[in-house]
Amino acid sequence: MTLRRFAPLALLALAAGCAPAPAASPAPTAGPLTRPERSGYTQTSSYADVVGFLDTLRARGAAIHVDTLGTSTEGRVIPYVVASRPLVRTAEEARRLGRPVVYLQGNIHAGEVEGKEALQALLRDLTMSPGPNVLDSLVLVVVPIYNADGNEAMGPQERQRSEQNGPALVGQRPNAQGLDLNRDYMKAEAPETRGALALFREWAPELIVDLHTTNGSYHGYALTYSPSLNPASGAAGAYTRDRLLPELRRRVRERRRYETFDYGNFSLRYGADVNTDSTREGWFTYDHRPRFGTNYYGLRGGLSVLGEAFSHDPFERRVKSTYAFVAELLSLVAERSGEVMAYTGSAPAGAAVPVRSELTRSPYVGEVLAEILEADSDSVPDEPGVHPGIRRTGRFRALRMPVYDRFDPTLQRTPPAAYLLDASQTDAVALLRRHGIEVEALSTERRVRGQAFVVDSVARAPRPFQGHNEVSVRGSWQPVERTAPAGSFLVRTAQPLGTLAVYLLDPESDDGLTTWNIFDPWLRPGAEHPALAVEH
């Protein structure tokens, strides 16, 4: 999950430390082998490999149900797998079991291949095992190859994932439209995203897990993780960060012998290039905005976990650490199923929604494991993914530094009773409904009282991002009273996705419909923003 690329390094060898203990491998299980297992971890699965693996699982009697998330731009059917004991095939059947639904996703960035491989192996090992396991306590919905088109755009690792230690050929980051699918959750332009949103509406998972691979810093962790970083995720986000993930970290270390930690990079400051020569400055997490999938899911009231395998580990170790992390997470969620289900759901009615945030100014100071690097006069790197002039030592030291692992609200909005959109806002309404937000079309005119946001200024990003020049507005709220004609749209905030509705419709939200140009034709100084905040 690349957010900042590696800066050129002024190398300084550090004092010697201790390498993490070797990791235990999963016990071998009867069933088909994945492409990495068959190739000695020199190759990653193609789309045909994944589809064939799932077909073989079913042919050998695995209790799984395979359905379709959607069809990619290039026409590939994206499979999702349901696994549980007893086996369910629909969301309604799952709800009758009264247990957590866990959504597992790999390959959103198709060069980051560990999740795809670990999820196939985990499905096999759970469904082919006759003994008790988490399938007796959970319903799993698994999407091993989310970015199917990107996966098939195979190319050399040094071009597709320059800071990754193999395999030799991997897929590309974007989908066939050139979109980064992990920036698409709010604007929902890709068929993959639209399929995921439909699945979220139908199955309403208590937890989603999105699996990636890092770039950047040379740290001492086999895998780093993150909850939803958006403060609007509320109690579900805080529970994941403060209770679920610390216990998961302990279990992965003690049971699987892998060191894990909060996702981040060594950096001079938030947003700067990753710089291994400045590890003393701080450990910084990534962006809080809900365009990222695990941040987005917090706005739906669910728990979410980002997993990031360490790109500089060998491919086999990355797959196995990802497997171990997910297996222990599922075990923990099964054990705490009642608690997990109690923390999911919509925010309290009327609770203020943070719509803009900034990196915390109050980090905690803790120990972070850093690898000791040495200068290397050889112009040919010792291993794939290592920059010329650097030699890894396999030795580590713990450094005390500020850890910036969360964001604080800078603007909170008390939800109005509803938002009113006029009949011309069909694109906005279509997108709201795609998210699953309830929108009412007025059959008769209605007198309303509320607040209109009058635009003072419009700022547009000079460079396009994901095909958009992002927009932010400033202005002020003014009281209004008017008649809404028949055909207008009303979006009430007292609904299950009320928090998400506020984030999408608030004019000053940092990642809403305004950001993504949906309201552009109506934004000019002195004009009213199209979303009217209705009091009654």
Solvent accessible surface area in square Angstrom, and as a share of the most:
residue,aa,sasa,rsa
1,M,1,0.00
2,T,24,0.14
3,L,52,0.26
4,R,21,0.07
5,R,131,0.48
6,F,20,0.09
7,A,18,0.14
8,P,133,0.84
9,L,39,0.20
10,A,71,0.55
11,L,55,0.27
12,L,127,0.63
13,A,57,0.44
14,L,50,0.25
15,A,65,0.51
16,A,74,0.57
17,G,25,0.24
18,C,114,0.68
19,A,61,0.47
20,P,36,0.23
21,A,46,0.36
22,P,94,0.59
23,A,29,0.23
24,A,47,0.37
25,S,69,0.44
26,P,34,0.22
27,A,80,0.62
28,P,136,0.85
29,T,42,0.24
30,A,80,0.62
31,G,18,0.17
32,P,11,0.07
33,L,90,0.45
34,T,4,0.03
35,R,75,0.28
36,P,1,0.00
37,E,49,0.22
38,R,126,0.46
39,S,28,0.18
40,G,55,0.53
41,Y,39,0.15
42,T,83,0.48
43,Q,87,0.38
44,T,10,0.06
45,S,0,0.00
46,S,32,0.21
47,Y,39,0.15
48,A,72,0.56
49,D,28,0.14
50,V,0,0.00
51,V,49,0.28
52,G,33,0.31
53,F,11,0.04
54,L,4,0.02
55,D,64,0.33
56,T,45,0.26
57,L,0,0.00
58,R,111,0.41
59,A,90,0.70
60,R,136,0.50
61,G,62,0.60
62,A,9,0.07
63,A,45,0.35
64,I,12,0.06
65,H,43,0.19
66,V,33,0.19
67,D,58,0.30
68,T,65,0.38
69,L,13,0.06
70,G,18,0.18
71,T,70,0.41
72,S,6,0.04
73,T,74,0.43
74,E,106,0.48
75,G,49,0.47
76,R,61,0.22
77,V,72,0.41
78,I,0,0.00
79,P,11,0.07
80,Y,16,0.06
81,V,0,0.00
82,V,0,0.00
83,A,0,0.00
84,S,0,0.00
85,R,60,0.22
86,P,87,0.55
87,L,41,0.20
88,V,7,0.04
89,R,129,0.47
90,T,59,0.35
91,A,10,0.07
92,E,120,0.54
93,E,57,0.25
94,A,1,0.00
95,R,91,0.33
96,R,168,0.61
97,L,58,0.29
98,G,52,0.50
99,R,35,0.13
100,P,0,0.00
101,V,0,0.00
102,V,0,0.00
103,Y,2,0.01
104,L,2,0.01
105,Q,4,0.02
106,G,0,0.00
107,N,1,0.00
108,I,0,0.00
109,H,2,0.01
110,A,0,0.00
111,G,1,0.01
112,E,2,0.01
113,V,0,0.00
114,E,0,0.00
115,G,1,0.01
116,K,0,0.00
117,E,1,0.01
118,A,1,0.01
119,L,1,0.01
120,Q,1,0.01
121,A,8,0.06
122,L,8,0.04
123,L,3,0.02
124,R,14,0.05
125,D,15,0.08
126,L,21,0.11
127,T,18,0.11
128,M,47,0.21
129,S,33,0.22
130,P,136,0.85
131,G,28,0.27
132,P,132,0.83
133,N,35,0.18
134,V,20,0.12
135,L,2,0.01
136,D,60,0.31
137,S,43,0.27
138,L,0,0.00
139,V,0,0.00
140,L,2,0.01
141,V,0,0.00
142,V,1,0.01
143,V,0,0.00
144,P,0,0.00
145,I,0,0.00
146,Y,0,0.00
147,N,0,0.00
148,A,0,0.00
149,D,4,0.02
150,G,0,0.00
151,N,0,0.00
152,E,60,0.27
153,A,40,0.31
154,M,64,0.29
155,G,3,0.03
156,P,46,0.29
157,Q,9,0.04
158,E,119,0.53
159,R,162,0.59
160,Q,42,0.19
161,R,13,0.05
162,S,48,0.31
163,E,2,0.01
164,Q,0,0.00
165,N,19,0.10
166,G,10,0.09
167,P,6,0.04
168,A,73,0.57
169,L,100,0.50
170,V,0,0.00
171,G,0,0.00
172,Q,49,0.22
173,R,60,0.22
174,P,39,0.24
175,N,1,0.00
176,A,38,0.30
177,Q,84,0.37
178,G,48,0.46
179,L,19,0.10
180,D,12,0.06
181,L,0,0.00
182,N,3,0.01
183,R,16,0.06
184,D,0,0.00
185,Y,4,0.01
186,M,1,0.00
187,K,8,0.04
188,A,0,0.00
189,E,57,0.25
190,A,0,0.00
191,P,38,0.24
192,E,0,0.00
193,T,0,0.00
194,R,95,0.35
195,G,9,0.08
196,A,0,0.00
197,L,0,0.00
198,A,39,0.30
199,L,6,0.03
200,F,3,0.01
201,R,105,0.38
202,E,103,0.46
203,W,2,0.01
204,A,51,0.39
205,P,4,0.03
206,E,15,0.07
207,L,0,0.00
208,I,6,0.03
209,V,1,0.00
210,D,3,0.02
211,L,3,0.01
212,H,4,0.02
213,T,0,0.00
214,T,6,0.04
215,N,9,0.05
216,G,0,0.00
217,S,3,0.02
218,Y,0,0.00
219,H,3,0.01
220,G,3,0.03
221,Y,4,0.02
222,A,2,0.02
223,L,1,0.01
224,T,0,0.00
225,Y,6,0.02
226,S,3,0.02
227,P,6,0.04
228,S,8,0.05
229,L,11,0.05
230,N,2,0.01
231,P,33,0.21
232,A,10,0.08
233,S,10,0.06
234,G,41,0.40
235,A,66,0.51
236,A,4,0.03
237,G,6,0.05
238,A,39,0.30
239,Y,5,0.02
240,T,0,0.00
241,R,63,0.23
242,D,72,0.38
243,R,114,0.42
244,L,0,0.00
245,L,2,0.01
246,P,64,0.40
247,E,30,0.14
248,L,0,0.00
249,R,62,0.23
250,R,98,0.36
251,R,12,0.04
252,V,0,0.00
253,R,91,0.33
254,E,108,0.49
255,R,126,0.46
256,R,51,0.19
257,R,116,0.42
258,Y,3,0.01
259,E,37,0.17
260,T,1,0.01
261,F,6,0.02
262,D,27,0.14
263,Y,4,0.02
264,G,2,0.02
265,N,5,0.03
266,F,0,0.00
267,S,0,0.00
268,L,81,0.40
269,R,151,0.55
270,Y,78,0.30
271,G,56,0.54
272,A,10,0.08
273,D,78,0.40
274,V,0,0.00
275,N,29,0.15
276,T,17,0.10
277,D,54,0.28
278,S,9,0.06
279,T,11,0.06
280,R,166,0.61
281,E,68,0.30
282,G,0,0.00
283,W,1,0.00
284,F,10,0.04
285,T,3,0.02
286,Y,2,0.01
287,D,20,0.10
288,H,15,0.07
289,R,68,0.25
290,P,0,0.00
291,R,4,0.02
292,F,5,0.02
293,G,2,0.02
294,T,3,0.02
295,N,0,0.00
296,Y,0,0.00
297,Y,7,0.03
298,G,2,0.02
299,L,4,0.02
300,R,30,0.11
301,G,10,0.10
302,G,5,0.04
303,L,1,0.00
304,S,2,0.01
305,V,0,0.00
306,L,2,0.01
307,G,1,0.01
308,E,0,0.00
309,A,0,0.00
310,F,5,0.02
311,S,0,0.00
312,H,0,0.00
313,D,14,0.07
314,P,74,0.46
315,F,8,0.03
316,E,69,0.31
317,R,56,0.20
318,R,0,0.00
319,V,8,0.05
320,K,39,0.17
321,S,2,0.01
322,T,2,0.01
323,Y,18,0.07
324,A,2,0.02
325,F,1,0.00
326,V,1,0.00
327,A,16,0.12
328,E,9,0.04
329,L,0,0.00
330,L,1,0.00
331,S,37,0.24
332,L,0,0.00
333,V,0,0.00
334,A,19,0.15
335,E,110,0.49
336,R,64,0.23
337,S,32,0.21
338,G,54,0.52
339,E,54,0.24
340,V,0,0.00
341,M,64,0.28
342,A,83,0.64
343,Y,72,0.27
344,T,31,0.18
345,G,44,0.42
346,S,68,0.44
347,A,50,0.38
348,P,106,0.67
349,A,96,0.74
350,G,53,0.51
351,A,37,0.29
352,A,51,0.39
353,V,7,0.04
354,P,12,0.08
355,V,0,0.00
356,R,56,0.20
357,S,17,0.11
358,E,60,0.27
359,L,24,0.12
360,T,7,0.04
361,R,195,0.71
362,S,92,0.59
363,P,38,0.24
364,Y,92,0.35
365,V,86,0.49
366,G,10,0.10
367,E,99,0.44
368,V,0,0.00
369,L,42,0.21
370,A,1,0.00
371,E,2,0.01
372,I,0,0.00
373,L,6,0.03
374,E,38,0.17
375,A,80,0.62
376,D,26,0.13
377,S,125,0.81
378,D,72,0.37
379,S,89,0.57
380,V,102,0.59
381,P,48,0.30
382,D,91,0.47
383,E,48,0.21
384,P,67,0.42
385,G,9,0.09
386,V,9,0.05
387,H,65,0.29
388,P,88,0.56
389,G,26,0.25
390,I,4,0.02
391,R,93,0.34
392,R,48,0.18
393,T,27,0.16
394,G,34,0.32
395,R,80,0.29
396,F,16,0.07
397,R,87,0.32
398,A,49,0.38
399,L,26,0.13
400,R,157,0.57
401,M,3,0.01
402,P,37,0.23
403,V,0,0.00
404,Y,43,0.16
405,D,13,0.07
406,R,77,0.28
407,F,14,0.06
408,D,56,0.29
409,P,55,0.34
410,T,77,0.45
411,L,46,0.23
412,Q,98,0.44
413,R,39,0.14
414,T,97,0.56
415,P,25,0.16
416,P,23,0.15
417,A,48,0.37
418,A,2,0.02
419,Y,2,0.01
420,L,14,0.07
421,L,0,0.00
422,D,71,0.37
423,A,56,0.44
424,S,64,0.41
425,Q,4,0.02
426,T,81,0.47
427,D,105,0.54
428,A,0,0.00
429,V,5,0.03
430,A,56,0.43
431,L,14,0.07
432,L,0,0.00
433,R,112,0.41
434,R,80,0.29
435,H,0,0.00
436,G,26,0.25
437,I,3,0.02
438,E,110,0.49
439,V,19,0.11
440,E,64,0.29
441,A,56,0.43
442,L,6,0.03
443,S,104,0.67
444,T,95,0.55
445,E,120,0.54
446,R,95,0.35
447,R,149,0.54
448,V,5,0.03
449,R,113,0.41
450,G,1,0.01
451,Q,54,0.24
452,A,1,0.01
453,F,1,0.00
454,V,36,0.20
455,V,0,0.00
456,D,89,0.46
457,S,54,0.35
458,V,44,0.25
459,A,60,0.47
460,R,115,0.42
461,A,32,0.25
462,P,130,0.82
463,R,196,0.72
464,P,97,0.61
465,F,68,0.28
466,Q,40,0.18
467,G,72,0.70
468,H,26,0.12
469,N,45,0.23
470,E,35,0.16
471,V,6,0.04
472,S,38,0.25
473,V,1,0.01
474,R,108,0.39
475,G,24,0.23
476,S,46,0.30
477,W,65,0.23
478,Q,79,0.35
479,P,102,0.64
480,V,27,0.16
481,E,98,0.44
482,R,83,0.30
483,T,57,0.33
484,A,2,0.01
485,P,79,0.50
486,A,56,0.43
487,G,30,0.29
488,S,1,0.01
489,F,24,0.10
490,L,6,0.03
491,V,0,0.00
492,R,112,0.41
493,T,19,0.11
494,A,89,0.69
495,Q,20,0.09
496,P,92,0.58
497,L,20,0.10
498,G,6,0.06
499,T,18,0.11
500,L,0,0.00
501,A,0,0.00
502,V,0,0.00
503,Y,1,0.00
504,L,1,0.00
505,L,1,0.00
506,D,1,0.00
507,P,1,0.01
508,E,23,0.10
509,S,5,0.03
510,D,17,0.09
511,D,0,0.00
512,G,0,0.00
513,L,1,0.01
514,T,3,0.02
515,T,7,0.04
516,W,2,0.01
517,N,35,0.18
518,I,42,0.22
519,F,0,0.00
520,D,35,0.18
521,P,98,0.62
522,W,86,0.30
523,L,15,0.08
524,R,143,0.52
525,P,92,0.58
526,G,60,0.58
527,A,14,0.11
528,E,65,0.29
529,H,5,0.02
530,P,21,0.13
531,A,0,0.00
532,L,9,0.05
533,A,10,0.08
534,V,2,0.01
535,E,71,0.32
536,H,150,0.67
